[in-house]
């Protein structure tokens, strides 16, 4: 209740003319009530005038109460529910239809990701330190549905291949949602249902529309998804991190024995480079953490790069794949 009152007062505070109008209408209501029930009117027809003044007073007071309670809430709800559609409809009406379609998709998303967390664990290969690392790559998202008819997860997502061009593999895929049964599959099950494929560039593509058992998530309900991948990267390399939906907040966690010999950088394309916070775990290994709070739009990549601290160990950086 205190939060609701605070939001209401904020809405009224932003509209001084509305507040002034309320005060004027309330003043008229009080004035007519005084005329009706006070001793101001002493004429012989005072009974008729008192009834008329009382009616006006009651009307003005009721109007004030209704305006106070309903108008800010209705306008806020209207802006929340219809503002996106109105925005894309009136913005640049002479622009090409393709542009307007793209703007509509951005202005009225069916879902958004409130938090996306990337957890990367770097490991030496079985034969010991080499010029590449094995990487356990966990991608977790917390999202919310904005589509009033509900939304069934159907995004196509992909990840880059291993350092030697072989496909990155899926260890686990999980999905949970409010009022829905959780489901999970491994790589063999995803391949059997035709949801996993590898394109000509070597990227592993997961088509979540082909995964059975994903229930539709209701409007304003939240869902959670996890992709646990296993890949490998060169000792001087990069990883593009991105999602097919708007992301409000990104967290990158990096762990593993090789970290002490590597320099990492992280930057959201179109934004500034952000520093990692470092702390030592109980086993003596380093852990890096970074949080990005700039909104990331669909397909906008966050680029994680690293290289050995010892310049003599650096191998040539790989060319980015298309």
Buried (B, 14 or more C-beta within 10 A) or exposed (E): EEEEEEEBEEBBEEBEEBEEBBEEBBEBBBBBBBBBEEEEBEEEEBEEBBEBBBEBBBBBBEBBEEBBEEBBBEEBEEEEEEEBEEBBEEEEEEEEEEEBEEBBEEBBBBBBBEBBBBBBBBBBEEEEEEEBBBBBBBBBBBBBBBBEEBBBBEBEBBBBBBBEEEBBBBEBBBBBBEEBEEBEBEBEBBEEEEBBBBEEEBBBBBBBEBBEEBBBBBEEBBBBBBBBBBBBBBBBBBBBBBBBBBBBBBBBBBBBBBBEBBEBBBBBEEEEEBEBEEEEEEEEBBBBEBBBEBEBEBEBBBBBBBBBEEEEBBBEEEEEEE
